[in-house]
Amino acid sequence: MLYALQQPVMVRVVEQPIESTTVGDVLIGAFGLTGALILSAIFLGALFGGMLIGIKKLREKYNLEPVPDSEALRITPTS
């Protein structure tokens, strides 16, 4: 009997308007992704290049340079 005395509750759900994606939004996103990829490629290239130069310097410092192929194969220029 308690249920018969209650008034029904009406709820209206208002949806947010959907924003459309424009060509400008797509281009900005594409340029942003391209820029991030370029920056990461430059950073990784500098990092690996620095590592290779560092390894080369350490080999020179401790005389760990491998024997050049010309000496290992005993190739001499002809005169």
Wavefront OBJ file of the C-alpha trace (Angstrom):
o trace
v 0.000 0.000 0.000
v 2.955 2.296 0.569
v 3.917 1.928 -3.073
v 0.555 3.228 -4.269
v 1.026 6.558 -2.505
v 4.366 7.420 -4.119
v 4.423 9.665 -7.154
v 6.369 8.453 -10.195
v 9.657 10.242 -10.882
v 10.175 11.462 -14.423
v 13.794 11.815 -15.569
v 14.757 13.462 -18.825
v 18.234 12.557 -20.071
v 19.789 15.402 -22.033
v 22.625 14.236 -24.262
v 25.592 16.437 -25.028
v 25.807 17.614 -28.615
v 28.272 15.607 -30.674
v 31.139 17.664 -32.079
v 31.970 16.868 -35.658
v 35.553 16.280 -36.752
v 36.741 18.743 -39.356
v 39.540 18.506 -41.891
v 41.566 20.930 -39.791
v 41.336 18.619 -36.775
v 42.610 15.701 -38.839
v 45.495 17.736 -40.299
v 46.556 19.048 -36.890
v 46.541 15.509 -35.522
v 48.549 14.199 -38.476
v 51.159 16.949 -38.190
v 51.392 16.362 -34.445
v 52.015 12.646 -34.940
v 54.543 13.301 -37.699
v 56.382 15.821 -35.528
v 56.538 13.374 -32.616
v 57.937 10.648 -34.885
v 60.555 12.998 -36.358
v 61.666 14.195 -32.920
v 61.958 10.640 -31.620
v 63.970 9.614 -34.711
v 66.372 12.539 -34.232
v 66.770 11.760 -30.532
v 67.383 8.037 -31.076
v 69.778 8.730 -33.960
v 71.820 11.102 -31.804
v 71.793 8.617 -28.924
v 72.991 5.670 -31.031
v 75.510 7.830 -32.897
v 76.926 9.056 -29.591
v 77.177 5.477 -28.363
v 79.095 4.422 -31.480
v 81.479 7.375 -31.172
v 81.967 6.591 -27.467
v 82.771 2.952 -28.226
v 85.255 4.044 -30.896
v 86.956 6.456 -28.460
v 87.192 3.776 -25.756
v 88.753 1.337 -28.227
v 91.348 3.941 -29.201
v 92.090 4.770 -25.563
v 92.720 1.165 -24.531
v 94.255 0.030 -27.856
v 91.440 -2.394 -28.570
v 91.076 -1.497 -32.244
v 90.560 -4.559 -34.408
v 93.235 -5.335 -36.959
v 92.321 -3.716 -40.291
v 91.438 -6.130 -43.069
v 94.347 -4.954 -45.190
v 96.829 -6.037 -42.497
v 95.029 -9.259 -41.610
v 95.019 -10.367 -45.253
v 98.569 -9.003 -45.822
v 97.494 -6.937 -48.793
v 100.264 -4.651 -49.971
v 100.051 -2.151 -52.766
v 101.957 -3.042 -55.906
v 104.673 -0.681 -57.004
l 1 2 3 4 5 6 7 8 9 10 11 12 13 14 15 16 17 18 19 20 21 22 23 24 25 26 27 28 29 30 31 32 33 34 35 36 37 38 39 40 41 42 43 44 45 46 47 48 49 50 51 52 53 54 55 56 57 58 59 60 61 62 63 64 65 66 67 68 69 70 71 72 73 74 75 76 77 78 79
